[in-house]
């Protein structure tokens, strides 16, 4: 550990503080937990991978300059959003993909602020409903020739849950970068 402090069970990190069980991360990151490849001033991220200059993100992959973005991937400059994919400079979006410069969208449709807040509160009140809806969203991401899989960038796979960047896998859970 190079110039790192109070970062237990971390490996291959540099300039990281107050972090836990993270690896291949550095560049003035603080309070990152269970993260891989978080760089350049990431703060308060949990269970994330390939993040640059992000704050308070959760269970996300490949984000840059995002704030309070959860369960999302491949987005840039977004904030206060859930389950977004390939979005740029968006805020207050839920279950959206390929949007640019939008705010208050649900399933890629514009909604007013009040309708958005009601939907967001209902989602947060009932975690089981949240989980079921999120599975449908994640199923629609980058998958080719997959059966009963939840994850992103999967090919020729079967019965996978929360798997990412994998090919020819079967009956796997919580895995990434398997070829």
C-alpha positions in Angstrom: 0.0 0.0 0.0 1.5 3.3 -1.1 0.5 6.4 0.9 -2.6 4.7 2.2 -4.0 4.7 5.7 -6.6 2.9 7.7 -7.5 0.6 4.8 -7.8 -3.0 6.0 -7.9 -5.9 3.7 -7.0 -3.8 0.7 -4.6 -4.9 -2.0 -2.8 -3.0 -4.8 -4.0 0.4 -3.7 -2.3 3.8 -3.6 -3.4 7.1 -1.9 -6.5 5.5 -0.4 -7.9 6.3 3.1 -10.5 4.8 5.4 -11.4 2.0 3.1 -12.0 -1.8 3.4 -11.7 -4.8 1.2 -10.9 -2.9 -2.0 -8.2 -3.5 -4.6 -6.6 -2.0 -7.7 -7.7 1.5 -6.6 -6.1 4.8 -5.9 -5.8 8.5 -6.5 -7.1 10.1 -3.3 -10.0 7.8 -2.8 -11.7 7.7 0.6 -14.3 5.5 2.3 -14.5 3.0 -0.6 -15.8 -0.5 0.4 -15.7 -3.7 -1.6 -14.5 -1.7 -4.7 -12.3 -2.6 -7.6 -10.6 -0.1 -10.0 -11.9 3.0 -8.3 -9.7 6.0 -9.1 -9.3 9.8 -8.9 -11.1 11.1 -5.9 -13.9 8.5 -5.4 -15.6 9.0 -2.1 -18.1 6.8 -0.2 -18.6 4.2 -2.9 -19.8 0.7 -2.0 -19.5 -2.4 -4.1 -18.5 -0.7 -7.3 -16.1 -1.4 -10.1 -14.3 0.8 -12.6 -15.3 4.2 -11.1 -13.6 7.6 -11.7 -14.4 10.7 -9.6 -17.6 9.3 -8.2 -19.2 10.0 -4.8 -21.7 7.9 -2.8 -22.4 5.4 -5.6 -23.6 1.9 -4.8 -23.4 -1.4 -6.7 -22.4 0.2 -10.0 -19.9 -0.4 -12.8 -18.1 1.9 -15.2 -19.2 5.3 -14.0 -17.4 8.6 -14.2 -18.2 11.9 -12.4 -21.4 10.6 -10.9 -23.0 11.3 -7.5 -25.5 9.1 -5.6 -26.0 6.7 -8.5 -27.1 3.2 -7.6 -27.3 -0.1 -9.5 -26.1 1.5 -12.7 -23.5 1.1 -15.5 -21.6 2.9 -18.2 -22.8 6.4 -17.4 -21.1 9.8 -17.1 -21.9 13.0 -15.1 -25.2 11.6 -13.6 -26.7 12.2 -10.2 -29.4 10.9 -7.9 -30.4 8.0 -10.2 -31.2 4.3 -10.0 -30.7 1.6 -12.6 -29.4 3.8 -15.4 -27.3 2.5 -18.3 -25.3 4.5 -20.9 -26.7 7.9 -19.7 -24.8 11.2 -19.8 -25.5 14.3 -17.6 -28.8 13.0 -16.3 -30.4 13.4 -12.9 -33.3 11.9 -11.1 -33.8 9.0 -13.5 -35.0 5.5 -12.7 -34.8 2.4 -15.0 -33.5 4.5 -18.0 -30.9 3.9 -20.7 -29.3 5.9 -23.5 -30.5 9.3 -22.2 -28.5 12.5 -22.5 -29.1 15.7 -20.4 -32.5 14.5 -19.0 -34.0 14.8 -15.6 -37.1 13.2 -13.9 -37.5 10.2 -16.2 -38.8 6.7 -15.4 -38.4 4.0 -18.0 -37.1 6.6 -20.4 -40.4 8.6 -20.1 -40.5 12.2 -18.8 -42.5 12.6 -15.5 -43.0 15.6 -13.3 -41.1 16.0 -10.1 -44.0 15.0 -7.8 -44.7 11.8 -9.8 -41.0 10.9 -9.7 -40.8 11.4 -5.9 -43.9 9.2 -5.4 -42.4 6.4 -7.6 -39.0 6.7 -5.8 -40.7 6.5 -2.3 -42.7 3.4 -3.3 -39.6 1.7 -4.6 -37.7 2.4 -1.4 -40.6 1.4 0.9 -40.9 -2.1 -0.6 -37.5 -3.7 -1.1 -39.0 -6.9 -2.6 -40.8 -4.9 -5.3 -37.5 -3.0 -5.9 -35.7 -6.3 -6.3 -38.2 -7.7 -8.8 -38.4 -4.6 -11.0 -34.6 -4.3 -11.0 -34.2 -7.9 -12.2 -36.3 -7.1 -15.3 -34.2 -4.0 -16.0 -30.9 -5.8 -15.6 -32.1 -8.6 -17.9 -32.4 -6.2 -20.7 -28.7 -5.1 -20.7 -25.9 -6.6 -22.8 -26.7 -10.3 -23.0 -26.2 -12.6 -26.0 -27.6 -16.1 -26.1 -28.3 -16.2 -22.4 -31.0 -18.1 -20.4 -32.2 -17.1 -17.0 -29.4 -14.6 -16.4 -29.2 -11.4 -14.4 -26.1 -9.3 -15.2 -24.4 -7.4 -17.9 -22.0 -8.2 -20.7 -22.9 -11.9 -20.7 -22.5 -14.4 -23.6 -23.6 -18.0 -24.0 -24.5 -18.4 -20.3 -27.2 -20.0 -18.3 -28.7 -19.6 -14.7 -26.5 -16.7 -13.6 -27.2 -14.1 -10.9 -25.4 -10.8 -10.6 -22.6 -11.8 -13.1 -20.7 -9.4 -15.3 -18.3 -9.7 -18.2 -18.5 -13.4 -18.6 -18.8 -16.0 -21.3 -19.8 -19.7 -21.3 -20.7 -19.8 -17.6 -23.5 -21.8 -15.9 -25.0 -21.8 -12.4 -22.9 -18.9 -11.2 -23.6 -16.1 -8.7 -21.8 -12.9 -7.9 -19.0 -13.4 -10.5 -17.2 -11.1 -12.9 -14.6 -11.3 -15.7 -14.9 -15.1 -16.4 -13.9 -16.3 -19.8 
